[in-house]
Amino acid sequence: MSNQHVLVTYSAPVSFLASESWRQVLAALQSQLPLRSIHWKSASRPNLKTIQELELTLVPLDSLRDEHTSQVPVTLLEKPLLNLYVVTCEDNDSYKTIVKKQIKDWHSAISQRKNQEWIIVHVVRSDVKTTDRKFFNMKSSVLDKIKADFNIDKRDRCVQLSWTAGDHSPVIWADLVNKIKDGLLSALDSSVSQREEEVRRSESQRQMPGWNFCTFFILKESLASSFEGVKLFEDALHQYNELEVSFIEVLREKNMSWFGSLIQPVDKDDSVPLLSITKKHYRDLILANSISVFDFRIYLLARQCALLNKMRRLSKICQKVTTFLGTFGRRLREVEAKLPEYFIESWIFSSALSVVDQCDMWAHTIELDSIQLARFSASKGELLELAKTQLDIIGVKVGHLPKKLPFATTSMEETALHSEQITKRSSTQRISNHEVILAIGGKEAFYDLYCATSNRAIDMYVKAGRRKFALKLHGFLAALDIHRGRLASALAIFTSLPAHYAPHMWISLESFVLSRALDIHAELENPQDREWIHILLAYLRTCTNDMSKELASGVDKEKSVTQLIGALRTAAASLDSDLVHTDHPIMAVQVSGDATCSDDEDLVLVDVTVSNHLPCDVFVDEINITLRGRDSERLKFVAKVDKLSPGQSTVTLSCPSSSWGLYTLESSEVVMSRVHFQWQHTGTVATTPKKNQISLVRVPRSLRALDIQIRQPQQTELGATSHLLLVISTGQNDISRATIKPTPPSGVQFNYSAACIEAEGMGTLEASDNVIVLLDAPVDADVVISLPHSDASRYHTMKIWLNVTYNTQSSMGVIRTLQTSRVVTVSLPIAVNVEDFFRGKRLFSKFTISATSHQYVRISSTELQSARCLDGVKISGCRSSRPVMIVTPEHPVNFLFSIESSNGPVLEPLSLVIKYRILRDEVEALVRQTVEAVLSSMPIEKPQYGSLRRMLIDKLVAQLESDAEWVEAYRATGEIILPRSFEAGGDFQEPIQEALAQCRSETASPCPWREIKIPVDVPRMNIVTAAQITIQPSSLPSGIQSDRLPSIYAGQPINATLIFKTSFHWAEKEGRQRCYTMRYDVEERVKDWLLCGRKRGDFVATDGGSFTVPLTLIALHHGEISLPKVDVRPLSIPTQASMEPTVPSADTCQVHGAEKVLILPRGGRNTYIVGMGGEYE
């Protein structure tokens, strides 16, 4: 029924049907089949339906016999949907006399058939059709006459086929194929509409007497079979789904008069394939109203699954069968007494396996992608697991399996209880599944079948990626091994399973598996070693998350856990090495709040809350946490604890350290002998659990604790070894031994062995190559250590990590720590640029001092010094004394020095010594001095003096750094006006403000002056030339004194002399005896001067020699005009052929560079006679 094709009849004159031409036409027409891409838009359906392929069966019209209408509804495909009549006439006369009557007789017979369409096909030869057509032929063709005679309505049912023997081209058949598609859709639409109307009419009569569900079923199934025949599988399945719904309604109404009993079991009912529709005459039983509900549901399911297979939805088949077997199996329990023993279990088991096998056969012809294959495998796994569940029921009933978890669940116990209540079965039949029969009769056969079925299900779940389901079945196999006495194998399985369960949060199942592993471990009397501890800790993890009563053993939970904790402590003590277990949920450690500092020693205290999630005491040895700072410094807080009671406990932890700042809780640890429970509280997003929120802990600064600062030394000499000063404030600690490890940035090295203490009586240093060891430092002392280091010019500031460990005289056994970092500026706050000017035997050097940062720098003095061994060198400044000056980034300061050397060039470098201090250091020293003075005037105890002094200084400096409005007033008057937001508290605020607001001189600050010594190399010059243009008074008119220039007018020639004077004073000794060829070039200023004479040429320079050149200048305009400049440069000195020529160094001074000549405008008078006209002309 489901393999029916659409019937299409054909008819033609008898002579044509018997001809070879017809056989060729028929073969060519069949080659165009099946029809493809047929789009059906029905008025009763909102969506467009597409039939991808439609098979047709072409049969002669005479082969169909007219039968009386059957009482049993048949499919719409039992009768033809389309009728074809083929005409080959090409002559109008023959058509009129013979063919027209033949077509008319055929048309009369066909028109009386309901829901059938017809087409007249006019076949012509392509060559004949071309030759008969003439341009002026007004006579109508045979096709036109056919259309005029038979196209009664608007539809065109006539088509012409221009065909040549052997031509199978789709283009030729396109018109005919389209007509066939249209005709089939029209017939199908009308047939379906009529049948749907019949179905609706029958369904509307449901409440009327005489209505029969089975007849209604056959009627609606005929519609479903029709849809299946035209490959509209979705519509066919919809019909069966509606039938299923209608059947459920009938069941709900308990009107079962059209059916037999619920089940009438026959031989092999429990073992035949579930989806086979040929094992019984289901339709006959339905028509006879004698089919059982059991058979009816199986038939309906089989038809639905067959359609799902054609729709390539194999996973849906398995899911539907799984649901059916589960629900109908529970229904069969109601009549279990009338069924053979184990019938339900055998039927479900056999049906599940048969569907899996059937789906595997169907899957061979279907290509499934990875997602579809995974779903298909998962669905088969569920069927196989359902089959395994039936073996659980059978095994418990016959005694092959124990009546306990995991084999006996609550639902299975109800099933077993129902079976036990059946005292006598009315059926004498037996089940027919041979495998189940053998499994019932023998344990080994049962175990083999159980393992084989479970392994098949596991394999399907693994292919589907459902690890949790596969692992659950592994647990069943492990439980089976326990029952069979295979404890070692069961222990291996139970031990390996939790690692797979834990990521999927199957806590209950994981707890059961681990409890069984512990029981088996005890039964095997294995030692409580490291492996046993791992199992126990995993089990305790599940106990905190799941206290399920279903999985709890008969022993009280609290008592059981108490015994396990005691055994854990005993086993932990026997370990030979530490065992670390991370993120265990039986306990949790969280910081309660910020830390506090001890008043008597360098000790930081913090409270933590420890949560014990077990119902018993946990005996431990130690609790510790680790805090991590901004620069990855770590503080470890420790407390010794005996036990942790259930619930929350508060424990105070301590850390002997003087570090301070903001920290995060990095990790926590609870130590139980050699077992260490650890929790990480910070890390990456991937490693930090969401429940572990980052805890911030503020560790306050103790003003009496050890502290260390780093600064630059007071004196700095460029080119010498660099130093840093480490200032160690001991505070309340009498240091016995302190190990200081400063770590520089990359590229810089500290010379620890060369470190030294700046002042005596502040302790001693012990020699070491990699650390600084300070011994015997007193209380409240500032120990200054000078530490040499390598070149750090690549850095502007250096961040130095400091790690200090120390103990005191009062507590020698306590090792205290200080972990911090300090940033020190290593670049100079000022930059110096020098510019040199050679003037004969004198050298003028101009030093420009500028600030390198935003800080203001006060310059006390600048001095250019020479080495003591230098003779004949005289250095003088432009001023004997200069006031203190301030250098800012916008306003540099210049200093000019004159160097006279009687012995030629200065071979040794000079030293520029600058005394300066930064305004910030200057103000900080004033603040420190003011605070000390104010505190000294008040009655303050000595222990409080140091901490109060440090607090006030830090607060004042922070206030001044936050607001720069006081800077300009301080530069002008020396007053320090504190910001309005400053609040010192107590009686200190007003005296401090008054003392700082006093006017003071530039040098009043107690801050010492820093000194920087910069080596300065005196440059050497081979040739120093002085070029001068002079105007000759001798060329002026007589009567003018020669010592002063007369007035010079624009355009007047002026005699001038170009004079060159050369000196080798600043050259090397061997260069003074040589002669150099020089080339000069007078600047041409075409807008100012007209230059005449030898304005470009060469001359020979000698030490102390001169050279003159006459020139004539003509001013081109009036005004003050500067004289032209002269460019003088040496020519290269020829050397050996193998060497490149060299050019000596030279410097030129424009002697006339500052001179200007006053040019007057030329004046004069001219007389012009202008005629006025009149009688005199």
HUHU-V371962 format. One record per backbone hydrogen bond with DSSP energy under -1.0 kcal/mol. CO is the residue of the C=O (numbers start at 0). NH is the residue of the N-H. Records with the same first field share a line. If there is no record, write none. Layout:
BEGIN
CO = NH + NH
END
This chain:
BEGIN
0 = 3
5 = 56
6 = 80
7 = 58
8 = 83
9 = 60
10 = 85
12 = 16
13 = 17
15 = 18
18 = 22
19 = 23
20 = 24
21 = 25
22 = 26
23 = 27
24 = 28
25 = 29
26 = 30
28 = 31
29 = 32
34 = 53
37 = 50
39 = 48
41 = 44
48 = 39
50 = 37
51 = 36
53 = 34
54 = 5
56 = 7
58 = 9
59 = 62
60 = 63
74 = 77
80 = 116
81 = 8
82 = 118
83 = 10
84 = 120
86 = 122
90 = 94
91 = 95
92 = 96
93 = 97 + 98
94 = 99
97 = 101
98 = 102
99 = 103
100 = 104
101 = 105
102 = 106
103 = 107
104 = 108
105 = 109
106 = 110
109 = 112
116 = 82
118 = 84
119 = 158
120 = 86
121 = 160
123 = 162
124 = 128
125 = 129
126 = 130
127 = 131
133 = 136
140 = 144
141 = 145
142 = 146
143 = 147
144 = 148
145 = 149
146 = 150
149 = 151
156 = 119
158 = 121
160 = 123
163 = 166
168 = 172
172 = 176
173 = 177
174 = 178
175 = 179
176 = 180
177 = 181
178 = 182
179 = 183
180 = 184
181 = 185
182 = 186
183 = 187
184 = 188
185 = 189
186 = 190
187 = 191
188 = 192
189 = 193
190 = 194
191 = 195
192 = 196
193 = 197
194 = 198
195 = 199
196 = 200
197 = 201
198 = 202
199 = 203
202 = 205
204 = 207
207 = 210
211 = 215
212 = 216
213 = 217
214 = 218
215 = 219
216 = 220
217 = 221
218 = 222
219 = 223
220 = 224
221 = 225
222 = 226
223 = 227
224 = 228
225 = 229
226 = 231
227 = 230
231 = 235
232 = 236
233 = 237
234 = 238
235 = 239
236 = 240
237 = 241
238 = 242
239 = 243
240 = 244
241 = 245
242 = 246
243 = 247
244 = 248
245 = 249
246 = 250
247 = 251
248 = 252
249 = 254
255 = 258
260 = 292
261 = 293
265 = 268
267 = 270 + 271
279 = 281
280 = 284
281 = 285
282 = 286
283 = 287
284 = 289 + 290
285 = 288
290 = 259
291 = 295
292 = 296
293 = 297
294 = 298
295 = 299
296 = 300
297 = 301
298 = 302
299 = 303
300 = 304
301 = 305
302 = 306
303 = 307
304 = 308
305 = 309
306 = 310
307 = 312
308 = 311
312 = 316
313 = 317
314 = 318
315 = 319
316 = 320
317 = 321
318 = 322
319 = 323
320 = 324
321 = 325
322 = 326
323 = 327
324 = 328
325 = 329
326 = 330
327 = 331
330 = 333
331 = 334
332 = 335
334 = 337
335 = 338
336 = 425
339 = 342
341 = 345
342 = 346
343 = 347
344 = 348
345 = 349
346 = 350
347 = 351
348 = 352
349 = 353
350 = 354
351 = 355
352 = 356
353 = 357
354 = 358
355 = 359
356 = 360
357 = 361
358 = 362
361 = 364
362 = 365
368 = 372
369 = 373
370 = 374
371 = 375
372 = 376
373 = 377
374 = 378
375 = 379
376 = 380
377 = 381
378 = 382
379 = 383
380 = 384
381 = 385
382 = 386
383 = 387
384 = 388
385 = 389
386 = 390
387 = 391
388 = 392
389 = 393
390 = 394
391 = 395
392 = 396
393 = 397
394 = 398 + 399 + 400
401 = 403
403 = 406 + 407
408 = 412
409 = 413
410 = 414
411 = 415
412 = 416
413 = 417
414 = 418
415 = 419
416 = 420
418 = 421
432 = 436
433 = 437
434 = 438
435 = 439
436 = 440
437 = 441
441 = 445
442 = 446
443 = 447
444 = 448
445 = 449
446 = 450
447 = 451
448 = 452
449 = 453
450 = 454
451 = 455
452 = 456
453 = 457
454 = 458
455 = 459
456 = 460
457 = 461
458 = 462
459 = 463
460 = 465
464 = 466
465 = 469
466 = 470
467 = 471
468 = 472
469 = 473
470 = 474
471 = 475
472 = 476
473 = 477
474 = 478
475 = 479
476 = 480
477 = 481
478 = 482
479 = 483
480 = 485
481 = 484
484 = 486
485 = 489
486 = 490
487 = 491
488 = 492
489 = 493
490 = 494
491 = 495
492 = 496
496 = 499 + 500
497 = 501
500 = 503 + 505
501 = 504
504 = 506
505 = 509
506 = 510
507 = 511
508 = 512
509 = 513
510 = 514
511 = 515
512 = 516
513 = 517
514 = 518
515 = 519
516 = 520
517 = 521
518 = 522
519 = 523
520 = 525
526 = 528
528 = 532
529 = 533
530 = 534
531 = 535
532 = 536
533 = 537
534 = 538
535 = 539
536 = 540
537 = 541
538 = 542
539 = 543
541 = 545
555 = 559
556 = 560
557 = 561
558 = 562
559 = 563
560 = 564
561 = 565
562 = 566
563 = 567
564 = 568
565 = 569
566 = 570
567 = 571
568 = 572
571 = 574
578 = 675
580 = 677
585 = 612
587 = 610
589 = 608
595 = 604
600 = 602
602 = 597
603 = 654
604 = 595
605 = 652
606 = 591
607 = 650
608 = 589
609 = 648
610 = 587
611 = 646
617 = 643
620 = 640
621 = 670
622 = 638
623 = 668
624 = 636
625 = 665 + 666
626 = 634
627 = 663
628 = 631
632 = 628
634 = 626
636 = 624
637 = 653
638 = 622
641 = 619
643 = 617
646 = 611
648 = 609
650 = 607
652 = 605
653 = 637
654 = 603 + 656
655 = 816
660 = 698
662 = 696
663 = 627
665 = 680 + 681
666 = 625
667 = 678
668 = 623
669 = 676
670 = 620 + 621
671 = 674
673 = 578
674 = 671
675 = 580
676 = 669
677 = 582
678 = 667
683 = 687
690 = 692
694 = 664
696 = 662
697 = 594
698 = 660
701 = 704
703 = 731
706 = 728
708 = 726
710 = 724
713 = 1010
715 = 1012
716 = 719
721 = 788
723 = 786
724 = 710
725 = 784
726 = 708
727 = 782
728 = 706
729 = 732
730 = 779
732 = 734
733 = 808
734 = 776
735 = 775
736 = 806
737 = 773
738 = 804
739 = 771
740 = 802
742 = 800
744 = 747
748 = 789
749 = 751
750 = 753
751 = 754
755 = 785
763 = 774
771 = 739
772 = 765
773 = 737
774 = 763
776 = 734
780 = 729
782 = 727
783 = 757
784 = 725
785 = 755
786 = 723
787 = 750
791 = 794
795 = 825 + 826
797 = 823
799 = 821
800 = 742
801 = 819
802 = 740
803 = 817
804 = 738
805 = 815
806 = 735 + 736
815 = 805
816 = 657
817 = 803
819 = 801
821 = 799
823 = 797
828 = 851
830 = 849
832 = 847
834 = 845
836 = 843
838 = 841
840 = 900
841 = 838
842 = 898
843 = 836
844 = 896
845 = 834
846 = 894
847 = 832
848 = 892
849 = 830
855 = 918
856 = 886
857 = 916
858 = 884
860 = 914
862 = 912
864 = 910
866 = 869
871 = 901
873 = 899
875 = 897
884 = 858
886 = 856
890 = 887
892 = 848
894 = 846
895 = 877
896 = 844
897 = 875
898 = 842
899 = 873
909 = 1015
910 = 864
911 = 1013
912 = 862
913 = 1011
914 = 859
915 = 1009
916 = 857
917 = 921
918 = 922
919 = 923
920 = 924
921 = 925
922 = 926
923 = 927
924 = 928
925 = 929
926 = 930
927 = 931
928 = 932
929 = 933
930 = 934
931 = 935
932 = 936
934 = 937
937 = 939
940 = 944
943 = 947
944 = 948
945 = 949
946 = 950
947 = 951
948 = 952
949 = 953
950 = 954
951 = 955
952 = 956
953 = 957
954 = 958
955 = 959
956 = 960
957 = 961
963 = 966
965 = 969
966 = 970
967 = 971
968 = 972
969 = 973
972 = 999
978 = 981
984 = 987
987 = 991
988 = 992
989 = 993
990 = 994
991 = 995
992 = 996
995 = 975
1000 = 1003
1009 = 915
1010 = 715
1011 = 913
1012 = 717
1013 = 911
1015 = 909
1022 = 1146
1023 = 1062
1024 = 1148
1025 = 1060
1026 = 1150
1027 = 1058
1029 = 1056
1032 = 1035
1047 = 1159
1048 = 1051
1053 = 1112
1054 = 1031
1055 = 1110
1056 = 1029
1057 = 1108
1058 = 1027
1059 = 1106
1060 = 1025
1061 = 1103
1062 = 1023
1063 = 1066
1065 = 1020
1068 = 1071
1075 = 1100
1076 = 1130
1077 = 1098
1078 = 1128
1079 = 1096
1080 = 1126
1084 = 1087 + 1088
1087 = 1115
1089 = 1113
1091 = 1111
1092 = 1094
1094 = 1081
1096 = 1079
1098 = 1077
1100 = 1075
1101 = 1104
1104 = 1061
1106 = 1059
1108 = 1057
1110 = 1055
1111 = 1091
1112 = 1053
1113 = 1089
1114 = 1050
1118 = 1158
1120 = 1156
1124 = 1082
1126 = 1080
1128 = 1078
1132 = 1141
1135 = 1138
1141 = 1132
1144 = 1022
1146 = 1024
1148 = 1026 + 1150
1149 = 1152
1151 = 1154
1156 = 1120
1158 = 1118
1159 = 1049
1173 = 1176
END
